[in-house]
Amino acid sequence: MAELRLERLRPDHARALLAFERENRGYFARSVPDRGDAYFTPSGFADRHRALLDEQESGDCHFHVLLDEEDSLLGRVNLMDVAGGTAELGYRVGERTAGRGVATAAVAELCRMAGTSYGLAALTAKTTEDNTASRTVLERNGFVLTEHITLMERPGVRYARVGLGHGEHHRQ
């Protein structure tokens, strides 16, 4: 697999991130609610990007972009609602890179960073029950199914992982 790296979200990522979101809008809308037309306008996106950077600055969230060796943006991997040593993991990779192990590798790296860089002890994540790809990414990274939920008015599942940053690898 090509060399991948996570970078903490910065102001100068905005342009590439907007292009990534626009390119993958239809693809993402198949599994998560669309963000609405305003999000995809330059001003709407700029406002949202600033808000994310503010959340990150406060320590409530840690946002990352996933880049390849040519600095192409392949995805986003985020930790939200950071509190009490835990956070919720969220991620998305573009359609062009789906199914190549990119999301699995990115989540593995963020799990490592969650423990070593951010001092977190546990993560949770949720997805729809029928999102086999997302469930596989979580399970390959040591997440365990903890409950069945309703997500976006559909059957969903919540996962958890503990023991972050201690060199634990749970790949199958």
Order of alpha helices (4+ residues) and beta strands (2+ residues): beta-alpha-alpha-alpha-beta-beta-beta-alpha-beta-alpha-beta-beta
